[in-house]
Every structure is written in structure tokens, then in C-alpha cells.
Amino acid sequence: MREEAIMHEMWCGADASGEPVWHVLADNGLTLCGVEKREGLNGPPSTDEHCFSCMKALQAVMASTES
């Protein structure tokens, strides 16, 4: 039996200090760290920084799906 792959979308939003970082979106429109996705960044994001909370949550999700 083949399981369907789960896709995770990246979204560039602000961190707690207002700086742009890449978040991981869940299906419910929230990031894995709990930030609500909001539109409004002008132009393409100019960062390669990632939200550490999202990355840690994504690692946990990926580890739980490994067989």
C-alpha cells in the first residue's frame, strides 16, 4: 500500500522581530510555528533565513512519517 506524499509549502513572512524569514505552511493556513499567513510582502523575498521553530516542527513531522 502506497501512502500519498504530503507537500509542505514555504512562505516568506516575518519573525518576532519583523525580519523576513521562510516559514513552513500547514494545510490550515497557519505556519508550523503557529503564525497566521498574511499577504503583503512587496516583491520577491530577499532572505535565505528560515524560521527555526518551523524547521524543528518539520523535522518532527518528517521523522514521524518515516517507516
Secondary structure, DSSP 8 states (H G I E B T S, - for coil): --------EEEEEE-TTS-EEEEEE-TTSBBTTS-B------SS-----B-HHHHHHHHHHHHHH--
